[in-house]
Amino acid sequence: MPYCPNCANPVTGRICQYCGYDVYRPPQIPQAQYGPPIGEIIGKSTVAKMGIALLIIGIIGLILAVGVPWIIAEREVGDYYEEIYECQECGYSEDSYFYRCPECESYDVDWDEVYVEGETASFSFNYDLDLVDGDEDDWGLDKFTTGEMEDYFEDTIGQAFIGLILTIVIAIILIIVGIMAFSGRHQTVIFQGLTVIVAAILLIPAVLMIVSGINLVGFNILEGHYNENQEKTGDEVTSSTIYPAGYLVLIFGLIILIFAFTIMIKELHNISSSQQTQSAPIQPRSPQYPGGDFYR
């Protein structure tokens, strides 16, 4: 004997005599429940939007770190010292030796070294310290430095790239956390705490980039003081160096640091507000009676 799928009572015909259910009715398939579109969720989630902004900053910073020169050096090339022979009687001079002055026939000849200024040439070096602009023969090396200084520059530049790559990874994580927090399937407080942790980790790449930029900018400042002292003592300054990518990395590191603190402060405030809302006592409502105060 068949049983009603609705009330589980025995059925003798098509219609259940207990609940009236049509035994031969096709089963109703529940429709799948879909959440709001990803674009709508991102539009509501501040964390996701800040993650996208960080992702854009990280990608732009990485492109600039590869394309912008890390070191630009200028120096005089082709300069030399030449010997000048001069008659001490009449002042006649030549750049080749003579023992008797052709003008006054004096034998009182002396010589001196004269500095002949060359041309100023520019040399650019990329993130790998390879010479990418300038004549290699004039520079003399295909690397900017050698030995310990070369290792120092490579480590400093490597810190900046690690910071940029970590920023991109953490930005993607923030986007995912922001989307999941607003999907409505999870407890928001858990993801607020997770966002605080991720934002705290974001401080690591920010500090790496700031330290890298400060190291290179510091070299620029030291060289500026050295050249200034040279000019004060009367010596001629024949070279200068700047670090364009170092300034950019420093700026990007400061921006990422501001993002990290902003996200942490905002999410900690949200957690505190949520806890205060949950712990607030519920005030009982006075019963409402029809007819106004007559029934009270």
CORVENSUL-V637194 format. One record per backbone hydrogen bond with DSSP energy under -1.0 kcal/mol. CO is the residue of the C=O (numbers start at 1). NH is the residue of the N-H. Records with the same first field share a line. If there is no record, write none. Layout:
CO = NH / NH
//
This chain:
2 = 11
4 = 8
9 = 4
14 = 23
16 = 20
21 = 16
22 = 25
37 = 41
38 = 42
39 = 43
40 = 44
41 = 45
45 = 49
46 = 50
47 = 51
48 = 52
49 = 53
50 = 54
51 = 55
52 = 56
53 = 57
54 = 58
55 = 59
56 = 60
57 = 61
58 = 62
59 = 63
60 = 64
61 = 65
62 = 66
63 = 67
64 = 68
69 = 245
71 = 125
72 = 242
73 = 123
74 = 240
75 = 121
77 = 119
80 = 116
82 = 114
84 = 112
85 = 94
86 = 110
87 = 91
92 = 87
94 = 85
101 = 105
106 = 101
107 = 109
108 = 88
110 = 86
112 = 84
114 = 82
116 = 80
119 = 77
121 = 75
123 = 73
124 = 132 / 133
125 = 70 / 71
126 = 129
130 = 126
133 = 124
135 = 139
136 = 140
142 = 131
147 = 151
148 = 152
149 = 153
150 = 154
151 = 155
152 = 156
153 = 157
154 = 158
155 = 159
156 = 160
157 = 161
158 = 162
159 = 163
160 = 164
161 = 165
162 = 166
163 = 167
164 = 168
165 = 169
166 = 170
167 = 171
168 = 172
169 = 173
170 = 174
171 = 175
172 = 176
173 = 177
174 = 178
175 = 179
176 = 180
177 = 181
178 = 182
187 = 191
188 = 192
189 = 193
190 = 194
191 = 195
192 = 196
193 = 197
194 = 198
195 = 199
196 = 200
197 = 201
198 = 202
200 = 203
201 = 204
202 = 206
203 = 207
204 = 208
205 = 209
206 = 210
207 = 211
208 = 212
209 = 213
210 = 214
211 = 215
212 = 216
213 = 217
214 = 218
215 = 219
216 = 220
217 = 221
218 = 222
219 = 223
220 = 224
221 = 225
222 = 226
223 = 227
224 = 228
225 = 229
226 = 230
227 = 231
228 = 232
229 = 233
230 = 235
238 = 76
240 = 74
242 = 72
243 = 247
244 = 248
245 = 249
246 = 250
247 = 251
248 = 252
249 = 253
250 = 254
251 = 255
252 = 256
253 = 257
254 = 258
255 = 259
256 = 260
257 = 261
258 = 262
259 = 263
260 = 264
261 = 265
262 = 266
263 = 267
264 = 268
265 = 269
266 = 270
267 = 271
268 = 272
269 = 273
270 = 274
271 = 275
272 = 276
273 = 277
274 = 278
275 = 279
289 = 292
//
